[in-house]
Every structure is written in C-alpha cells, then in structure tokens.
Amino acid sequence: MARILENRQGRRNVLLTTDDILSVVREYQKITSGVKSYDEIREILEGNRFYLPEEII
C-alpha cells in the first residue's frame, strides 16, 4: 500500500512499495496491450486513471 510521508516543511511524499509499482506496470500492460504507437499509448493513458490506496503515517 502506498504511504504518504509528510516532512517538517509540510511537503508530502508518496512511498511506493514493490507491489505498488508492479501493480501500476501490470495495469499499464493490460491497458496498452497490442498498441504499438507512442501517441496511441499516451491517448489511452490520458483517458484512464490510476489509483493507489494511501496510508497516512
């Protein structure tokens, strides 16, 4: 699960686990399967949203 880390300056960082990264890559591969053009991939990705669950610590 992605974790949001807050620092003393109030800036947030999102810490991704290996599973989070693999999940994003898996979704990317599923959505862009069979597409060969960079422009087509960008168009497909712009039409989709990716969500990661967060845990604020």
Secondary structure, DSSP 8 states (H G I E B T S, - for coil): -EEEEE-TTS-EEEE--HHHHHHHHHHHHHHTTT---HHHHHHHHHT------EEE-
